[in-house]
Amino acid sequence: MCVIIVLLNYMKVFGEVLRGIDMKRIITYGTFDLLHFGHIYLLTRARALGDYLIVALSEDEFNEKEKHKKTYFSYDDRKRLLEAIRYVDLVIPEKNWEQKEHDIKLYQADVFIMGDDWQGKFDHLKEYCEVIYLPRTPEISTTQIIYDIGSGGYGRSIEFT
């Protein structure tokens, strides 16, 4: 219980610090398993739209129970990978579908970013911030990587424009 209170106090203080800094804050959500260049490209474009990028990373339990997918890497491993990316300023846990409004308010996000495969699904958040759906990188996906490896496929090189 004490740990939870300390964590909540930290989040409140952190939110106050962010409110006092004049910067454009971006928030995005995802599983980011089998991290690939499509993920990096999304994070690069998201960060280019602001000054501070918050990534809400789906926890293992949320992935399994709500998204019906099992990740290859654990939450902690995926979190460490994201924290190592220079475009990412903060990684927070995504525990459920409903937390987005709360996170936007808590972290004072100015822009909510998702891939365009979610087009229209989060328009209700426009009440709190700008909502942008970025085009996915069509040449790559985690599902495609799993399929290619399973079928003996080989890597490929894609040019960004």
Secondary structure, DSSP 8 states (H G I E B T S, - for coil): -HHHHHHHHHHHHHHHHHHTS---EEEEEE---S--HHHHHHHHHHHHTSSEEEEEEE-HHHHHHTS----SS-HHHHHHHHHTSTT--EEEEE--GGGHHHHHHHTT-SEEEEEGGGTTTTGGGGGTSEEEEE---TT--HHHHHHHHHTT---------
